[in-house]
Amino acid sequence: MTDPYAPADLGPLRLRNRTIKAATFEGRTPDALVTDDLIDFHAEFARGGVGMTTVAYCAVAPEGRTERRQLWMRPEAVPGLLRLTAAVHAEGAAVSAQLGHAGPVADGAEHRTPVTPSRMVSPLALRRTARPDAAHVRRLVAAHAEAAVLAADAGFDAVELHFGHNYLISAFLSPLLNRRRDGYGGSLPARARLAREVAIAVREAVGDRIAVTAKLNMTDGVPGGLRPDDALRVTRWLESDGALDALELTAGSSLLNPMYLFHGTPPRSEFAAAFPSPALRAGLRVAGPAFLRAYPYRPAYLLDLARRFRAALSMPLVLLGGVSDGATVQRAMDEGFEFVALGRGLLRTPDLVRRMAADPHEEDRCTHCNLCMPTIYRRTECPVRTAEEAGA
Ligand SMILES: Cc1cc2nc3c(=O)[nH]c(=O)nc-3n(C[C@H](O)[C@H](O)[C@H](O)COP(=O)(O)O)c2cc1C
């Protein structure tokens, strides 16, 4: 029986245990730079026992942000990132940077045109997007590699490449969003080319200095989007390329079906109230039930899908999605997953890993109300925990 709380290797990296804090955009970078608040946020999970925490969504280009406050990787960000990585290391955990480009999920802030595989009108940026030509695609690949080098220089132990949720690379994988007929669209191998080129370029750039993982959709959960059979073929190619140390398996589309990522109660009115733009607020009030659909929550709600990937692949896999109690963490190990990633469970209980290590029957105190989701527009938190602490 694999002990989730014993040290484990992730590529060149040795983690103190097999738990990873999943990326949850923090809303703590008002000037797109590291703050003490962001450092404290991650130091708390490190103190709470996680093997590795993940700094959410560090964009590889300014137009690749989902909102203007989001950090993007540039030399100016490095001093703050160095302080952050040192603070996490001081608590005994490792730290990963999630690197990505939002593609169709970008907000088009500061009049920057979102980049998508094929031209479309972005419902989030409310404007027409740009289709990158081959030279632009090469620049996007290079931007991922440069961001990874910056992360290694800033003391990160790993980078997690964002290949999910219909962000840019996931949008290239989607037959719905990618209608190109050049070498980056059309057949599945062509749609997968950008993901493979990015993984290889990042690995070549960082060598064995840090671990390289990717967070990849098993399905978009959208009619016409990436389906499990095709995602499975993509993961086989990624495995045979040998550039990645692990794959974190996710699902859903931040653009078209966000609740598929989460399951649980859709926070429709809270989301509508939190949206920064009046036009988006009005749109969400009308389209809310179709956009934020309800998927019943159950522990390890992505496990049925993930098992198919576990059976087909030999590379290390990270199980994500409703893995936030002691029994489910152990179950993930018993099902052959090398690591688990926890999002909402840790927002609710930052020292959950320490608690589970002490008591394997530790329960999940997250209610999956998903009220943490709309808090990303101000400062991400679990409102249930905040209310509890205010009352204490
Ligand atoms: C408030 C919040 C913010 C999130 N931000 C990100 C993000 O920046 N990048 C990402 O890949 N996933 C993000 N996610 C999704 C989580 O990483 C994870 O995939 C999802 O919450 C399911 O895991 P869980 O059941 O352990 O919460 C976010 C989730 C929440 C709740």
The ligand as a MOL file (V3000), in Angstrom:
LIG
                    3D

  0  0  0     0  0            999 V3000
M  V30 BEGIN CTAB
M  V30 COUNTS 31 33 0 0 0
M  V30 BEGIN ATOM
M  V30 1 C -11.3090 29.6490 -6.4990 0
M  V30 2 C -10.7220 28.7290 -7.5200 0
M  V30 3 C -9.7780 29.2120 -8.4450 0
M  V30 4 C -9.2220 28.3320 -9.3950 0
M  V30 5 N -8.2270 28.8010 -10.2310 0
M  V30 6 C -7.6090 27.9250 -11.0710 0
M  V30 7 C -6.4980 28.3290 -11.8510 0
M  V30 8 O -6.0310 29.4710 -11.7760 0
M  V30 9 N -5.9380 27.4030 -12.6820 0
M  V30 10 C -6.4210 26.1300 -12.7680 0
M  V30 11 O -5.8920 25.3250 -13.5410 0
M  V30 12 N -7.4500 25.7230 -12.0400 0
M  V30 13 C -8.0480 26.5710 -11.1820 0
M  V30 14 N -9.0630 26.1260 -10.3860 0
M  V30 15 C -9.4850 24.7120 -10.4790 0
M  V30 16 C -8.7570 23.8530 -9.4440 0
M  V30 17 O -7.3590 23.8110 -9.6750 0
M  V30 18 C -9.2700 22.4030 -9.4850 0
M  V30 19 O -9.0710 21.9190 -10.8040 0
M  V30 20 C -10.7550 22.2950 -9.1180 0
M  V30 21 O -11.0650 23.1420 -8.0290 0
M  V30 22 C -11.1270 20.8600 -8.7480 0
M  V30 23 O -10.3680 20.4080 -7.6500 0
M  V30 24 P -10.9850 20.3460 -6.1360 0
M  V30 25 O -12.1910 19.4430 -6.1910 0
M  V30 26 O -9.8930 19.7840 -5.2880 0
M  V30 27 O -11.3740 21.7300 -5.7610 0
M  V30 28 C -9.6410 26.9710 -9.4390 0
M  V30 29 C -10.5720 26.5120 -8.5010 0
M  V30 30 C -11.1180 27.3640 -7.5470 0
M  V30 31 C -12.0930 26.8210 -6.5610 0
M  V30 END ATOM
M  V30 BEGIN BOND
M  V30 1 1 1 2
M  V30 2 1 2 3
M  V30 3 2 2 30
M  V30 4 2 3 4
M  V30 5 1 4 5
M  V30 6 1 4 28
M  V30 7 2 5 6
M  V30 8 1 6 7
M  V30 9 1 6 13
M  V30 10 2 7 8
M  V30 11 1 7 9
M  V30 12 1 9 10
M  V30 13 2 10 11
M  V30 14 1 10 12
M  V30 15 2 12 13
M  V30 16 1 13 14
M  V30 17 1 14 15
M  V30 18 1 14 28
M  V30 19 1 15 16
M  V30 20 1 16 17
M  V30 21 1 16 18
M  V30 22 1 18 19
M  V30 23 1 18 20
M  V30 24 1 20 21
M  V30 25 1 20 22
M  V30 26 1 22 23
M  V30 27 1 23 24
M  V30 28 2 24 25
M  V30 29 1 24 26
M  V30 30 1 24 27
M  V30 31 2 28 29
M  V30 32 1 29 30
M  V30 33 1 30 31
M  V30 END BOND
M  V30 END CTAB
M  END
